[in-house]
Amino acid sequence: MVFKGLCTAFVAVVLSAAAASVCEAQYSTGWIANTHGTATTRVGNVARSMWVAPEGVIYTASMWDEGEGGIAIYQNGQNIGSIGAHAEFQGGAITGNSTSLFAALQFNATYGSGKVGRYDRTSRARDLLITVSATTTERLADVVTGLATSGSLLYASDFPGNRVRVFTTSGVWLRDISVAGPGALAVDAGGNIWVAQHTMGAVIQFSPTGEQRNAIQLPAKAQPSSLYFDSSTGQLWIGDEGPDMNIKIYDVSGAPYGVGAFGVQGGFLNTVTGIKGQVGDRRFTRVTGIGRDSARNLYVLNNPWGGSWDLGRNGGTDIHAYDGAGVLRWQLQSVNFEGNAAPDPATDGAIFYGGMNIYSGTVGGTFIANTIDPITYPSDPRINLADHERGEQFAQVASVGGHRILVAASQNPDTFYFFHFSPGSGYIAIPDSTLPGTSFGTMAKVRNGFCLDSKGGIWAGLDKTNVISHYPLTGFDASGKPVWGAAVTMPIPRTITQLTRIIYLADSDTMILTQGPSGSTDWTAVGSRAEVYHGWLAGNRSTPNPVINITGANAKSIAATGNYLFVGYVHTVPNIDAFNLTTGQLDITFTNSNPNKVDVGNDVDSMYGLRAYRRSTGEYEVTKDNYNDSSIVVYRWTPPASTATGVSAAKTTVVSPFSVN
């Protein structure tokens, strides 16, 4: 990494003392949650389907990728371009041949839903629109759920139409095959069509003319999510996102029979080959794409759990590339979009927690674990579409007495979800309670600030209550679930007319409160005034010292630790300002000290997109959501001793990054 430490070559003697702190202020700029760190090299957001060309070019389809086209193109572990617009595709189905790609399109005001676009692989332009479904108004679900080609034929699953439609690759309709709930498709060497029935746990074979032949009934609770026919072996590979989370292999040269599997049974939840929740070689989540190239290299796309139907808010591209013997060659991962990364105090900031995923702190931030167990906890709000806002990718985390507490929330939340961990659950976050909710005795939304402090206490500004509510952590039950006491309410200082953020630093008894923009009712904005109260619980709740004047436009997200308040902005700059909690002064602005290796995005478009932690060494880690590049920016900074006053570094018992309390 390149360190920021450049100063003007000439400094007047009278200014030398003041300039010294600036010259000493060095920071590094890195990233996590994506294999690559720049806009041109990064792995695209949440690929949901994949087609592999014989020469080893990988095409993936995504419903939402703000930084580039919805079809991302990779080869040899590198991004080599994209096709289309960021919201052009459904994401759930893609296929191709030597000249063209075919991808399911998302609803469009001009032509509706239920369409497939054909794209020239050389020019990358769309040259044909094919109508597959009579359902033309669907915006929030997949309509075309499977695509496959064979010679001059194109096959498309019309899910609401309960049929597989057969076209020429020029878009001429030939016939329909009636099948309930069709999904992924594959065509074997004899021209037979294999159709996955996801909810029924079955794969049905039809003749080239549409007569039903054989059927494969998968094990109980299996959910076939992808198909691939291997012509060199006569085998059908079936990606399963049910409890097995592996690839099942059947010989289909005659009557189908199972010949084996690829991947660890139970995938990332397997506790024999790893910690529950841990991802890795053959420890898949949900297998949504399978393909081989002419050199017999195997490619597997799997998606971490979490997010909405289109996975648009959770990030989830995870491509494994294996050689012909099944040995892992490389991985491409993009496992954040519109989310943050909270440094884990139990590891002294060595690993980072998002609302759904866990990352290492190394360059690129290796994807360590997915914290959702859809089998044991099917009502987890992070996957329950009836019980979430816009994707709970934003985390706050505390470690108290060997117990981790995780809070997950959405981009601009007024509801917060609480989780704990146990030795038996590994990396899986166990759902506990919700604020607002019956466990906290209130249904009032949290619209005046929220904070999980380092001692596990909860601080909340509940809507229209005109007080700050403090729920002190009283302990943990036998299962490790945190227990909070009844709310202790405190008046909002009269100098704050609209409270929008609360940060309480338990180690120094420091409270930071922000006032919303003057004359605005936008409770999601920070404003320009931050009040710092040293000794809040000791009784100082009326005399802020200092008052920080945030001069940057459109402050959106704040975080604090040690002796610093960090501020990020929306619709303006990606810079992060660091204000001294003792003097109130702006000590440094983080821009980008490593532009050749890292892009830092446009801004911070989320209330809790910044997180900060002061390590036992005195180094500050500040993380920033980078939805532009599907990653998280990490600034590491050790301030000069002259400015790092106010509180000593926390005493931290460092455990292995792969240990779970």
N, C-alpha and C positions, 0 to 999 in steps of 0.2 A: 504494500500500500504506500501511497505517497503522502507524506505528512505536510500539514498546513503550518507554515512557520515563516512565511516570507514577510519581511518588513522593508520599509523604505530605506534606501541606501544612506540617506542623510537624515538625521534627527537632531534638531536643535538641542543644545545642552539643557536648556530650561525645561524641555519636554521629555528628557531621557528617562526620568523616573516613571512618568506616566506611560511611556511607550514600552517600558520593559515588560509589563504584564502581557501586552499584546504580542510582543515578540516571542515570549515564552509559551504562549498558548498554542499548543500543537494538537491537532486532531487528525484522525484517519477517517476515510469514507469507504465503507464496504457495503455488502448486501447479503441477504439470506433469502431462502424460500424460492429460489430459481437457480437452475444450473448455470445460466449466463446472466450477466449484469447490465447489458446495454440494450437500447431499444431495437437495434438491428440484430443482435445475437440471441436475445432472450427466448425462452420457451413460452409459447402462447398460452392464454388462459383457458382452462377447463375444456380440454378436448374430450368429446363424448363418443366419438366414433373414429375409425381409422381404416384407411386402405393403403396397402403397400404395393408399389409397382415392382415389376421383376428386377429392375436395376437397383432396387434398394431405396428409392425415394418414398418417403412416408408422407401421406396426406391425412391431416386430422381436421375434423369439423367441430366448431364451437358456436354456441348461440351468442356469446357476448365476449368480445375482446376489444377494449377501447383503443388499444395501441396499434392494432393492425387488422388485416382481413380475417374473416371467420374461418377460412381454410388455411391452416399453417402447413408449411412444407419443410421437411427435414431430410438430411442425409448424412450418414456417418457421424451422428451426434451433434450436428450443427443446423442452425436455422438457415434456410436458403430462400426464404421469401414467404409470401402469402397471397391469397386470392380473395377478392370481394371486399365487402364492407364488414364492420365489426358486428352488426346485428342482422346480417343478411340470411343467416342459416339457422335452421332448427338445432343442428348439432348432432342429432341422434342417428343419422344415417348418411354414409358416403360410400361410393364405389368408383371404379374406373376401368379403363382399358388402355390400349396403347396410345390413343389419341385424345381421349376425353375423360373428364371427371363428371360424376353425377352426385348431387348433394341435395338433401331435403332443405327447403327454404322456410324461413320463418314467416309469419303473417306479415303482409305488406298491404298498405292502404290501397294500392293500385290493383293487385291481383289476389288478395286474400291469403288464405292458408291452403295447404294440400298440394303444393307445387314442388316439382323437382327442377333444378337448374342444371343444364349441361354446360360445361366449361372446357374450352380448348386448353390442353395441358401446356402447349407452347406459348400461346399469346396470353393465357390466363384470363381470357375474357369469356363472359357468358354468351353462348350463341344459340341457345334453345331453352324454352320454358315448356315443361310438360305437366299437364294437369293429371294428378293421380287420384285425389279424393274429392268427393262431393261436399265434404266439410270445408267451408271456405272462411269461417269466422273465428276459428280457434286461435287464441293468442297465448294460452298458458299451458299447453300440453303438446306432445309430439303427435303429429297426424300421420306422417310417413315414417314408419318405424324400422324399415329395413330396405336395403338396396343391394343388388348383385347384378353382374353382367356375365354373359357367356356368349362368345362369338358376336353375332349381330343383335343379340337380345338383351333387353333390360327388364329386370324384375323389381317390383316395388310393393312393399307392404302398406296397404291402406288400413290403418288400425280401426278407425270408426266405421269403415265400410266392410270390415270382416272379410277381406279378400286380398289376394295377391294379384296384382295387375301385371300383365305381360305386354311389353312394348318392343318395337325395334329401337335400336340405339338412336335412330332418327326421330323418335317420338311417336311412331305410328302404333296405335293400340291394336293388339291382336286378340287377346282373350283375358278372362278373369278366372281365378281359382278361388273357390269359396273356402275360407278357413277362419275359425273364430280367433280373435285377438292375435293377429300375425305380428311378428317382430322381426328379429334378425334373419337374414337369408344367406344361403349358399347354394351353389349349383355344382353337382358332381360331374365326373368325366362322361357319364352317360346322358347328361342333360337333365337329370332328375333335380327337382327343386326341394331343398330342405328349408323348413319354416319353423322358427322357434316360437313357441307359445309361452311367453314369459311367466304369466301368472299361473299357468297350468303345469309348469314344470315338464314340458314335453317338446319334442322336435318331431315334426311330421314330414314324411317324404311323399312327394307327388311326382308322377311321371311327366315327361316333357309336354304332354297334352293335357295334364291337369288331373289325372286319376290318382286317388290316394293309394299309396302302397304301404310302406312300412312306417312304424312309429317307434320312437325311443322315449320311454317313460323314465325320466331321471329320478334319483332318490328323492324322498320326501323333503319338501321345502326348497328344493332346487329352483333356481330362477335363471333359465338360459338367456343370457344378455348379449352374446355375440357368437357367430359361427364362422368357421373357416374350413374349406375342403382342401386337403393336401393331395393333389393329383398324383404325386410320385409314390405315395403309399396307399392310396385309396382310403384314407382316414378322414373322418369328420371330427374337427376339434370344436368343442362346445365350451364357451366361457360361462361360468356360473357365478352369479352374484348372490346366491343363497348362502346358507351357513358354511358350505365347503369352500367357497371363494377360490376355486381353482379352475383348471381346464380339464374337462373330461374328454377322453379320446376313444372313438368308436371306429371299428372296421365296418365300412358300409359297402364293401364289394359284393356282398350278398345280403342275407338277413343281418341287421346290425348287431354287433356285440361289443362290449367294452374291452379295450385292450390296455388301458392304463390311464394315467393322469399326469398332468404337468402342473407343478406348483404344490406347495404345502397344503395339506387338507386343513381347512379352517383359516387359511391365509394369515392375515395379520393378527388374528385372535388366537392362533395356535400358541400354547404355552410350553411345548416341548422344544421347539427350535428357537424360541425367543421369548421376550417379555410380551404379555398380552397387550396388543395395540401397536407393537413395533412392526415397522415395515422393513422390507429388505428383499434380497434375492429369493424369488419364488414365494414370498409372503405377500400375496396379492390382497387387495381390497375387493372392489367389484370389477371383474374383467369385462371391458366393453369393446375391446378390439383385439383381433388376432391376425397376423399375416406373416408370410415368408417372402423372401426374394429368391432370385434364381440361384444364388450361392448357398441356399438352404439356411440363411440366417433367419432367426425367428424374432418377431416383434410382438410385444404384449402391451396393450394399453389398459391401465386400470385406474379407477377414480376413487380417491378418498371419500369417505362418507361425510355428509353434511350438505346444507344448502337447499335450494328450491328445486322444482322439477327439472329446470335447465342447468342446475349446478352453477348458475351464473355468478353467485356471490361467494362461493367457497373456494374457488381455485381447485384444480384437480388433475392437471395433466401429469401423468406418470408413465413414461414409456420405458420398458426394459428391452434391450436388444441382446440376444443370445446367438452364439454360433451354432453350427449344425449339431454339435454334441450337447447343446443345452447349457453351455458355460456363459455366464453373464459377460458381455463385452462392454456395455456402457448403459447409462440411464439418462433420460431427459426429464426434468421435473420442474413444474410450475405449480406451487402449492399454496399460493396466496392470491387473492384478489379482493381489494377493499377490506383489508383486515390489518391487524397490528401484530406485534411480537413483544410480549412482556418478558423481560429478563427474569430468569428463575432465581430467586434468592437462595434456595436450597443448594444450588450449584454455583453460587457466587457469580451468576450471570453467564455461566458457560453454555446453557441452553435457553431456548426461548419458547414461550407458550403463546399460540394464537388461540382463538376461540374454539378451534377444532383440531389443529395440528400442532406438533412440536418439532422444532428445528434445532440443529446444532449451530454453534456460533462461528464456525469456520467460514471461509470465503465460499459463497454460494449457499451456505446454510443447508446442509444435508437434511432431507426429510427423515426425521427419526420415527415419528409415530402419529397415528390418527387416534384421537381420544374418544371416538364414538363407537359404541358397541350396539349395532342395530338389532342384534339377535336377543341379547339380554334386556336391553332397554329400548324397545321399539317406540316408546312415547317420548324419548329424549327430545326436548324442544328444538334442538338443532337439526332434527330431521322430520319432526312432526309439523307438517305444513299448516296445520290448524292452530299452531301454538308458537309461531315465531313472527318476527317483523320482516327483516330483509336479509337474513343470514347472520348468524351470531359468530362472526369472525373476529370480534374485538375482545381481547382478554385483559383481565386484571388478575394477578396471582399473588398470594401470600404464603409464607411458610412459617408455621407456628408450632413449636414443640414437636417437630418431626412430621407435621401434618401439612399438606398443601391444600389450599382453598383456591378454586378457580371460579371466576365470574366471567360469563360470556354475554355479549350484547351486540347489537347491530350498529349500523353506520351512524345513525342519529337517534339513539334509543331513549325511551322513557320507561323501559322494562329491562330488568336485569335477572339473569339466570345463574343459580349457584350450584356448584359441583364439588365433590370431594374425591379423594383417591384412597385406595386401601391396598395392602400388600397383595391380596388376591386379585385385584382388578388391574394390576400393572399400570400401564399408561392410560387405561380407560378412566374417563371422568364420570363419576356416578352422579346422576341428576338428583338434586335435593329439593330446592325451593325456588320461589320467584318473588321479586320485589317490583311492583306491588303483588301481594298475595296473602293468603290466610296465615301463612307461617309468620308473617310480620304484622298481622293485624291491621292491614290497610289496603284499600283499593286505589289510593291516590297515585297517579303517575309520578315518576321521578323526572321533574322538569326544571329543577333548580340546582342540579349538580349531584354527582355520585362519586364516592371514593371507597375502596377497600384498602385500609391502611395496613402497615407492615405487621401489626399485632392482631390482625384479623377483624378489627372493628369496621363497622359499616357506617358511613356518613351519607345522608341523603337529604336533598331538598325536595320534599314532596309538594306536588302542585297545590297551590291555593291554601297551604297551611301557614305560610309566613314564618316558618321556623326551620332550623336545622335539626334533623333527627339523627341521633347517634345510637346505634345498636351495638353495645359492647359484646365481644366474644366472651362467653362464659366457660367454654370448654368444648370437649368432643365426646360423643357417646361411644359405646363399645364398638361400633362399626367404623368409627373415624369420622362420622358426620359432625360438622360444626354446629354448635348451639349458641344462639345469640339471646341476650336478655331483651327486656322490653325497651322501647325507645326512650331515650333521655332527650328532651327537646331543649333547644337553646334559641333565643331570639336572633334573628338576622341583624347584624349591626345596622344602625340607622343610616350610615353612610353608603350602604348598598341598597339602591332602589329596586334593582331587579337582579337577583342572584342567579348566575348561570353555571358556575363551576365551584366545586369544593375539592380541595386537596388537603388532607391532614397527614403530616409527617410525625408519626408516633415517636420516633427516636429522639426528636428534639422538641416535642409538644408545640409544633408550629402549624398554624392554620393559614391556608391561602384561599381567598375568596375573590371571585371576579364579578364585575358588574356588566350586564349586557349593554349593547350599543345604545347610545342616548336616543330616546324616543322610539325605540324598536321593541316589538313584542316577540322577536325571534329568540326563543329560549335555547336554540342550538348554537348561537354565536357567543364568543367570549367577551368582546368589547375591548375597551382600552384601559380600564382601571383594574388593577389587581392589588388587593390589600393583604398584607402579611402580618399575622398576629403571632408573636413569639410568646409562649406560655399560655396558650388557649385554655387548656383544661386547668391550668393553675389559676385562672381567673381573668386573664387579660382578653376581654372580648369586646372592647370598645375603643382601644387605641392602637390602630395599625401602625407599624413601624418596620419597614418602610411601606410607602404606597408606590407601586410600580406603574409607571406610565408607559403603556404599550403603544408605541408610535406607528408600528407597521399596520397597513390596512387589512381589514377583514381577518382578525385573529379568530381561529377556529378551534384549535386543539392545544391543550397545555398538559404538561407533566412536570413533576418536581421530585427531587431527591437531594440529599445532602444539603448543600447551600445554594442550590440553583433552581430557578423556574425556567422551563423551556417552552417556547411558544412557536406554533406553526400557523400558517395562513392559508386561506382558500381564495381562489380566483386571482391570485397575485403572483407570488413567488414560492419556490420550494424551500426557501431558507428557513433555518431554525435559529431563533434568538435565545441566548442564555442570559437571564437576568440574575444578579446577585441578590440573595435573600437578606443579606446584611446591609448592603448599601443601596439596594434598589436600582443599581446601574446596570446597563447592558454591557456585559464583559466581553462577549464574543458572538459572532454570527456564523453558524455552520452553513457553508455553501456546498461546494463539491471539490474536495482536494484531490480527486482521482478521476477526472472526466474521461480519460481514455479507457477505463475499465468499468466505470459505474455511471448509470444515469440515475438521477434522483427524482425524476417525475416533475409534475407541474406545481403541485400544492398539496395541502392536507384537507381532503374533502370529507372529513369525518370528525365527530366530537372527541373520540378517544383514539385517534390515529397515532398519537405520540405516546411513547412509554419511556421511562428513564429509571436507571438504577446506578447507585454508587457502589463499586466493588470494594472489597477489603483492601485492595492496593491503593485506593483513592481515585482510580480511573472511573470516569462516567461513561456509561453506555446509554445512548439515546437512539431510539428506533423510530422510524417514520414510515407510515403506509405509503406505498408507491403503486397505486392502482394502474398507472400508465404502463408500467413494465411488469406487472404481476409479480412484484417482489416486495421486499422490505429493506429500506436503507438503514444501515447501522453506522452511527458516528461513535467513535471512541476518543475520549478526551481526558487528559490529566491537566487540570488548571494549575497555574502557578501557585505556589504556597501562599503568596501574598493575597490572593483572592479567595482561596479555598477555606475560609474561616467559617465559623458558625456551628459546625458539628463534625465530630470525628467519624471516620469510616466505620460502618457497622461491623461488629464482630460476627463473622460468618463461619459456620462449620461446613466446609466444602465436602461434598460427597461426589461420587462418580456421576457424570452427566447421564448415565444410563440407569441410575438408581431411582427408585420411585418410593416415596413415603406413603 
